[in-house]
């Protein structure tokens, strides 16, 4: 069997409905995690949490706008976070629309300071695994994306 034959047998989940479903699931997961207090926002805060308790992290979201693409320090952080997530079997996605992400989780902290939304971790609220249908759908989305060699898929959040 050749490489072309094996690639032809794999499902191609690039349909628009599939991508919209993933975006909707991500939005639902972010809102739910925010309500439950299971959301950690910020590159440094996320890195600290992953270093201390990686088993508690259920999902990772990396976000950058076009203007952030030239930020070398941020890209280095993204590379390290992605490597850590892959090493610890944490599903990870990218989002390219920070305003929509801010609308889903809130753009400022209680102190009034703007939040760093470049990295968001969804954590398990307790010892039991968090059973959220949106999380399960996103885990399936990430698995399907890996099957077509897209290791960090980009998701568009709904309007």
VENCORMO-V424968 format. One record per helix or strand. SS is the DSSP state (alpha for helix, beta for strand). FROM is the first residue (numbers start at 0). TO is the last residue. Records with the same first field share a line. If there is no record, write none. Layout:
SS=FROM-TO + FROM-TO
//
This chain:
alpha=2-8 + 15-35 + 42-51 + 53-55 + 65-69 + 71-86 + 97-104 + 132-146
beta=38-40 + 56-62 + 90-94 + 107-107 + 113-113 + 118-122 + 153-154
//
